């Protein structure tokens, strides 16, 4: 009779140990599943970003085809500038303290100006309007392109980080930089349709 409580205690201890092990197994399984789920979400996000970039480039190609098919003028007889560059830099009345008067001046660089340019271009070409998400996606891509163009010219021409936009060593490359930016960004915003070049100093 004296062994009965001892056996009952051993049995209870075994059950507790089994329960603890079961809980640990469940926790480990949950951790593994959460890790797998996080990896799948990250992969899906990456795929969606890549697909957005591909869709944007495809849309741009369609726009170019639509624009070229609606233009019957021979490319050999006219230049790109005379045919396609029609978007003028927006202007607004600005107070000039020196003259104590209002003057019509080009608006300073801002991303909202680029958004209006995209809308202007699509309206002019009779293309369907973009959603706010699509426009934002294009702007985000161009922000990255800006940085890559700047880095390209800094590396190619050994331009120091302290040099400003109007420094003579930088200024001689302004036109080439604008052309490269237009080419790189053409899949996202129609800079190549703009009269002149748009930026902080224009």
Beta strands, then each sheet from edge to edge (+ up, - down):
strand 1: 91-96
strand 2: 101-106
sheet 1: 1+ 2-
end
